[in-house]
Amino acid sequence: MIWCMFNLANDFLFIMFNAFFNGKYESCLEEYIVQNISTESVQKIALEYLKKRKNTEKIDVSTVEQRSGVWIVRGTCPIDLEGHPWAEKFELIIDEKGKIKSTDFSLL
């Protein structure tokens, strides 16, 4: 009976430490993966995507920031609405693998 209690206590400590270190390891791994993609490569991914989607060469990127394991790229690009030039702001969310997760476009 004492052996079971002692074994249960050891298992409890093993489970607690294992959960603690697994959480730390995952956050460090996520941070490492995100840091492997440079700001320049994220900006290049966003520019290529916008050139194809908006069919324009003039794209102004204002910010590229990293938050919670994703990159957020913001800026403006010109669009033509019935012969009138307008500016449109965009926000792209790119994951740590370089894939675009979501887009948001709105007129200024």
C-alpha positions in Angstrom: 0.0 0.0 0.0 2.8 2.4 0.8 4.5 1.6 -2.5 1.3 2.5 -4.4 1.1 5.9 -2.7 4.8 6.5 -3.3 4.4 5.5 -7.0 1.4 7.7 -7.3 3.3 10.6 -5.9 6.2 10.1 -8.3 3.8 9.8 -11.2 2.1 13.0 -10.1 5.4 14.9 -10.1 6.4 13.4 -13.4 3.1 14.5 -15.0 3.4 18.0 -13.5 7.0 18.5 -14.7 6.3 16.9 -18.1 3.4 19.3 -18.6 5.5 22.3 -17.5 8.4 21.5 -19.8 6.2 20.6 -22.8 4.5 24.0 -22.6 7.9 25.7 -22.5 9.2 23.6 -25.3 6.3 24.4 -27.6 6.5 28.1 -27.0 10.2 28.1 -27.6 9.7 26.1 -30.8 7.0 28.4 -32.0 9.3 31.4 -31.4 12.1 29.7 -33.3 9.9 28.9 -36.3 8.6 32.5 -36.5 12.1 34.0 -36.2 13.3 31.8 -39.1 11.1 33.8 -41.5 12.7 37.2 -41.9 10.8 40.5 -42.1 12.0 40.9 -45.7 10.7 37.5 -46.8 7.3 38.2 -45.2 7.1 41.5 -47.0 8.1 39.8 -50.3 5.3 37.2 -49.8 2.8 39.9 -49.2 3.9 42.0 -52.2 3.7 39.0 -54.6 0.3 38.1 -53.3 -1.0 41.7 -53.7 0.5 42.2 -57.1 -1.5 39.1 -58.3 -4.7 39.8 -56.5 -4.9 43.6 -57.1 -3.1 43.7 -60.5 -1.0 46.7 -59.5 2.7 47.3 -59.1 2.5 50.3 -56.7 2.1 48.8 -53.2 3.2 50.7 -50.1 3.9 48.5 -47.0 3.7 50.6 -43.9 4.3 48.0 -41.1 5.4 44.4 -40.8 5.0 43.1 -37.2 5.1 39.8 -35.4 2.4 38.8 -33.0 1.4 35.5 -31.4 3.1 33.3 -33.9 1.9 35.2 -37.0 3.1 38.1 -39.1 0.8 41.1 -39.7 1.6 43.2 -42.8 -0.3 46.5 -43.3 -0.2 49.1 -46.0 -2.0 50.8 -48.9 -2.4 50.2 -52.6 -4.2 52.2 -55.3 -7.4 50.9 -56.9 -9.6 52.2 -59.8 -13.3 52.6 -59.1 -15.1 53.4 -62.3 -12.3 55.6 -63.5 -11.6 57.3 -60.2 -8.4 56.5 -58.4 -8.8 55.6 -54.7 -6.5 54.3 -52.0 -7.2 51.0 -50.3 -5.6 49.9 -47.1 -4.9 46.2 -46.5 -3.9 43.9 -43.7 -2.5 40.4 -44.4 -1.9 37.8 -41.7 0.8 35.3 -42.6 1.6 32.2 -40.6 5.0 30.9 -39.6 5.2 28.7 -42.7 4.7 31.7 -45.0 1.1 31.0 -45.9 -1.5 33.8 -46.0 -4.2 33.1 -43.3 -6.5 36.0 -43.8 -6.8 39.3 -45.7 -8.7 42.5 -45.0 -9.2 45.3 -47.5 -11.0 48.6 -47.0 -11.2 52.0 -48.6 -9.4 55.0 -47.0 
